[in-house]
Structures are given as C-alpha cells and as structure tokens.
C-alpha cells in the first residue's frame, strides 16, 4: 500500500528533487520528522510494554481478556481520531498557521464532534458490556465484561488526548514528543504495579493515565491557541450530557428488565 501510494503521488506531483542540498532546510525537516516519528514510536512502546507486563503478571489468558476490552474501548476511537486528524485536521490547520483564532475554533469544533461521536459508545460500554461482549464473541469471553465496563470512560477521555494537528500546524512537535514521553513515564511503573494486582487494577490505572495525559494535553493546547477553560467546557458540555443521559437510560432499562425477569 505504501509503495503504490508513493508511486501515485510521484506521478501526480510536478515537483522533482534537484540534487542541490539545502543544509538549513534539511536540519529543519529532520528535526521536525524526528519529533513526530519519535512520538509515534513511543506510543507504540507504551502498548508493547503494557502487553508485556500484563502477560507476565496475569498470563496469556488474562492478556487476551484485557486486549479484547482495549480493542472494544480504545481502537474505534483511536481509528476515528487518527483518520480525522491525519486526513482532515492536519492539512486544514497547516493552512491556518498564522490565524490562531480560527485554528482554535476549528480545534473546538473537532473536539466537540469527536466527543459527540464517541459518547454513545462510552455509554454503551459502561451500561451494556455483557450484551456487547457475550453477544459478539460468546460466553468464553465473559471475564472481559467487567474490564470493558471499567474502560468505558476511556472512550470519552481519548479525544481529549489527541491534538497532533495543533502541534504540527503550530510547529511545536517537540511538545508532542514530550507528551508521549510523559505517557510512557506514567504508564510503565503504574501498569507494572497494577499487573500484579489484577486486570481490573490495570484498567483503573489506564483510565488514570489517560486522564492525566488528557489534562496536560488540554492545558498545553489551551495556551498554544489562546483558549479559555470556559470555551473548552462548552465544547464538551453537550456530548458529556448526552452520554450521561444515554447511560442512565440504558441502566434504567436493564434494571426494569431484571425486575421483570424475577417477577
């Protein structure tokens, strides 16, 4: 896929390398790319270290249950944020490098849209994990049900941890690398301790780490774009309220069905 994409873009582009090196530009490109690539490598390392520690502490079966829960809670949101970020937000915001106010409005719109899109999934994972896990994968995956419920709130937190387009458009990819290092620094010792206590402890620790990373990320983006906390709160208010109402409705329905069953 990468090879075909490279060939297509080469054919469509009118630019060709001239062979005349420009050391200053090369240093800028290498430094920029090193920060972006380094951030991606570190995030991959966080996942690898987490799997290794959980597998060592809880065995292969425990790792399988946790992996299923993570895939149900984290992967859909991550795929959505990466798709929106890489394909839409990065090129769009790079056109607004000198218009921070407009970039800020776009960031708030993206944050509001991503949170609204993921809030229903968060509510369903918290309220109906047994239906989703057992219904989709069978009774043999029942031990993953409480893990899915615990990781449900992560679905709403994850969009708050993603601001790569802002860092790229403002040229502050060094902050992107530092944020990934913070994630690795927090996650490694926390998961090491939690993996010995149990899978539920690992889920709780991951929610806590996501929360800290999200808080730091929002604080940094707020300063880069000159946003107020009230603006961020307004962007999240409607999705958060919607998720709460949906979760309450699903829980109420489950309680009614339980009483009807025993009656």
C-alpha positions as CSV (number, residue, x, y, z in Angstrom):
1,X,0.0,0.0,0.0
2,X,2.8,2.4,0.9
3,X,4.7,1.6,-2.3
4,X,1.6,2.1,-4.5
5,X,0.8,5.4,-2.7
6,X,4.3,6.7,-3.2
7,X,4.2,5.9,-6.9
8,X,0.9,7.6,-7.4
9,X,1.9,10.7,-5.6
10,X,5.2,10.8,-7.5
11,X,3.2,10.7,-10.8
12,X,0.7,13.3,-9.7
13,X,3.3,15.8,-8.3
14,X,5.2,18.2,-10.6
15,X,8.0,18.6,-8.0
16,X,11.2,16.7,-8.5
17,X,14.4,16.8,-6.4
18,X,17.1,19.0,-7.9
19,X,20.1,17.3,-6.2
20,X,21.2,20.6,-4.6
21,X,21.1,20.0,-0.8
22,X,20.0,22.8,1.5
23,X,21.5,22.0,4.9
24,X,19.3,24.5,6.8
25,X,16.1,23.1,5.4
26,X,17.4,19.6,5.8
27,X,18.0,20.2,9.5
28,X,14.5,21.7,9.9
29,X,12.9,18.7,8.2
30,X,14.9,16.1,10.1
31,X,14.2,17.8,13.4
32,X,10.5,18.1,12.7
33,X,10.3,14.5,11.4
34,X,12.3,13.1,14.4
35,X,9.9,14.6,16.9
36,X,6.8,13.3,15.0
37,X,8.2,9.8,14.4
38,X,9.6,9.6,17.9
39,X,6.2,10.3,19.3
40,X,4.7,7.5,17.3
41,X,7.5,5.1,18.3
42,X,7.0,5.9,22.0
43,X,3.2,5.4,21.8
44,X,3.9,2.0,20.2
45,X,6.3,1.3,23.0
46,X,3.6,2.1,25.6
47,X,1.3,-0.5,24.1
48,X,4.1,-3.1,23.8
49,X,5.3,-2.6,27.4
50,X,1.7,-2.7,28.7
51,X,1.1,-6.1,27.0
52,X,4.4,-7.5,28.2
53,X,3.8,-6.5,31.8
54,X,0.2,-7.8,31.8
55,X,1.1,-11.0,30.1
56,X,3.8,-11.6,32.7
57,X,1.6,-10.7,35.6
58,X,-1.7,-12.3,34.5
59,X,-0.8,-14.9,31.9
60,X,-1.7,-15.3,28.3
61,X,-5.5,-15.7,29.0
62,X,-5.6,-12.6,31.2
63,X,-3.8,-10.6,28.4
64,X,-6.3,-11.9,25.9
65,X,-9.3,-10.6,28.0
66,X,-7.6,-7.2,28.5
67,X,-6.7,-7.0,24.9
68,X,-10.3,-7.6,23.9
69,X,-11.5,-4.9,26.3
70,X,-8.9,-2.4,25.0
71,X,-9.9,-3.2,21.4
72,X,-13.5,-2.6,22.1
73,X,-13.0,0.6,24.0
74,X,-9.8,2.2,22.6
75,X,-9.4,1.1,19.0
76,X,-12.6,2.5,17.5
77,X,-11.9,5.9,19.0
78,X,-8.2,5.9,18.0
79,X,-9.1,4.9,14.5
80,X,-11.6,7.8,14.3
81,X,-9.3,10.4,15.7
82,X,-6.3,9.4,13.6
83,X,-8.5,9.3,10.4
84,X,-9.9,12.7,11.1
85,X,-6.6,14.1,12.3
86,X,-4.3,12.8,9.5
87,X,-6.7,13.2,6.6
88,X,-8.6,16.4,7.5
89,X,-7.3,18.3,10.5
90,X,-3.5,18.3,9.8
91,X,-3.7,19.7,6.2
92,X,-6.5,22.1,7.1
93,X,-4.8,23.6,10.2
94,X,-1.5,23.9,8.4
95,X,-3.2,26.4,6.1
96,X,-4.0,28.5,9.2
97,X,-0.6,28.7,10.8
98,X,-0.8,32.5,11.3
99,X,-4.5,32.5,12.2
100,X,-4.5,31.0,15.7
101,X,-8.0,32.2,16.5
102,X,-9.5,30.4,13.5
103,X,-7.4,27.4,14.3
104,X,-8.7,27.4,17.8
105,X,-12.3,27.5,16.6
106,X,-11.6,24.5,14.3
107,X,-10.0,22.6,17.2
108,X,-13.0,23.2,19.4
109,X,-15.3,22.1,16.6
110,X,-13.3,18.9,16.1
111,X,-13.2,18.2,19.8
112,X,-16.9,18.7,20.0
113,X,-17.6,16.4,17.1
114,X,-15.2,13.7,18.2
115,X,-16.6,13.7,21.7
116,X,-20.2,13.6,20.4
117,X,-19.4,10.7,18.2
118,X,-17.7,8.7,20.9
119,X,-20.0,9.5,23.8
120,X,-22.7,6.9,22.8
121,X,-20.1,4.2,22.6
122,X,-18.8,5.1,26.1
123,X,-22.3,4.9,27.5
124,X,-23.0,1.6,25.9
125,X,-19.7,0.1,27.1
126,X,-20.5,1.2,30.7
127,X,-24.1,0.2,30.7
128,X,-24.3,-2.9,28.5
129,X,-20.8,-4.6,28.4
130,X,-22.2,-8.1,28.9
131,X,-24.5,-7.7,25.9
132,X,-21.7,-6.4,23.7
133,X,-19.0,-8.9,24.7
134,X,-21.0,-12.1,25.0
135,X,-23.3,-11.2,22.1
136,X,-20.4,-10.5,19.8
137,X,-17.8,-13.0,21.0
138,X,-19.6,-15.7,23.0
139,X,-19.7,-16.8,26.6
140,X,-16.0,-17.8,26.7
141,X,-15.1,-14.1,26.8
142,X,-17.3,-13.4,29.8
143,X,-14.3,-12.5,32.0
144,X,-13.7,-9.5,29.8
145,X,-17.1,-8.0,30.6
146,X,-16.0,-6.1,33.8
147,X,-12.9,-4.9,32.0
148,X,-15.0,-3.4,29.2
149,X,-17.2,-1.6,31.8
150,X,-14.2,-0.2,33.5
151,X,-12.6,1.0,30.3
152,X,-15.9,2.6,29.1
153,X,-14.9,6.1,30.4
154,X,-11.7,5.9,28.4
155,X,-13.7,6.2,25.2
156,X,-14.7,9.8,26.2
157,X,-11.3,10.7,27.5
158,X,-9.3,9.6,24.5
159,X,-10.4,12.5,22.2
160,X,-9.0,14.9,24.8
161,X,-5.6,13.3,24.5
162,X,-5.4,13.9,20.7
163,X,-4.1,17.2,19.4
164,X,-1.5,16.2,16.9
165,X,-2.8,18.6,14.2
166,X,-2.4,21.5,16.5
167,X,1.2,20.6,17.4
168,X,2.0,20.1,13.8
169,X,0.4,23.2,12.5
170,X,2.0,25.4,15.1
171,X,5.4,23.8,14.6
172,X,5.5,22.6,18.3
173,X,6.1,19.0,17.6
174,X,8.6,19.0,20.4
175,X,5.7,19.2,22.8
176,X,4.1,16.2,21.0
177,X,7.2,14.2,21.8
178,X,7.3,15.3,25.4
179,X,3.6,14.4,25.8
180,X,4.4,10.9,24.6
181,X,7.3,10.6,27.0
182,X,5.0,11.7,29.8
183,X,2.6,8.9,28.8
184,X,5.4,6.3,28.8
185,X,6.8,7.6,32.1
186,X,3.4,7.4,33.8
187,X,2.2,4.1,32.3
188,X,5.2,1.9,32.7
189,X,5.5,1.9,36.6
190,X,1.7,2.1,37.1
191,X,1.0,-0.9,34.9
192,X,3.9,-2.8,36.4
193,X,2.3,-2.5,39.9
194,X,-1.3,-2.9,38.7
195,X,-0.5,-6.1,36.7
196,X,0.4,-7.9,39.9
197,X,-2.9,-6.9,41.5
198,X,-5.3,-7.9,38.7
199,X,-6.8,-7.0,35.4
200,X,-9.3,-4.6,37.0
201,X,-6.4,-2.7,38.6
202,X,-4.8,-2.4,35.2
203,X,-8.0,-0.9,33.7
204,X,-8.3,1.6,36.5
205,X,-4.6,2.6,36.1
206,X,-5.0,3.1,32.4
207,X,-8.0,5.3,32.9
208,X,-6.0,7.4,35.4
209,X,-3.0,7.7,33.0
210,X,-5.3,8.7,30.1
211,X,-6.9,11.3,32.4
212,X,-3.5,12.9,33.4
213,X,-2.3,12.9,29.7
214,X,-5.6,14.4,28.6
215,X,-5.4,17.2,31.3
216,X,-1.9,18.1,30.3
217,X,-2.7,18.0,26.6
218,X,-5.7,20.3,27.0
219,X,-3.7,22.7,29.2
220,X,-0.9,22.9,26.6
221,X,-3.3,23.3,23.6
222,X,-5.2,26.0,25.5
223,X,-2.0,28.0,25.9
224,X,-0.9,27.5,22.3
225,X,-4.2,28.6,20.8
226,X,-5.2,31.2,23.5
227,X,-8.3,29.3,24.5
228,X,-10.2,29.8,27.8
229,X,-11.3,27.0,30.0
230,X,-14.9,28.1,29.5
231,X,-14.6,27.6,25.7
232,X,-13.3,24.0,26.2
233,X,-16.1,23.3,28.8
234,X,-18.7,24.5,26.3
235,X,-17.3,22.3,23.6
236,X,-17.6,19.2,25.9
237,X,-20.9,20.0,27.7
238,X,-23.4,18.7,25.2
239,X,-21.5,15.4,24.4
240,X,-21.0,14.8,28.1
241,X,-24.6,15.4,29.0
242,X,-25.7,13.2,26.1
243,X,-23.5,10.3,27.3
244,X,-24.8,10.7,30.8
245,X,-28.5,10.6,29.7
246,X,-27.9,7.6,27.4
247,X,-26.1,5.7,30.1
248,X,-28.9,6.4,32.6
249,X,-31.5,5.3,30.1
250,X,-29.6,2.0,29.4
251,X,-29.1,1.3,33.1
252,X,-32.7,2.0,33.8
253,X,-33.8,-0.3,31.0
254,X,-31.5,-3.0,32.4
255,X,-33.0,-2.6,35.9
256,X,-36.5,-2.8,34.6
257,X,-35.7,-6.0,32.6
258,X,-34.1,-7.6,35.7
259,X,-37.2,-6.9,37.9
260,X,-39.4,-8.2,35.1
261,X,-37.4,-11.4,34.8
262,X,-37.6,-12.2,38.6
263,X,-41.4,-11.3,38.6
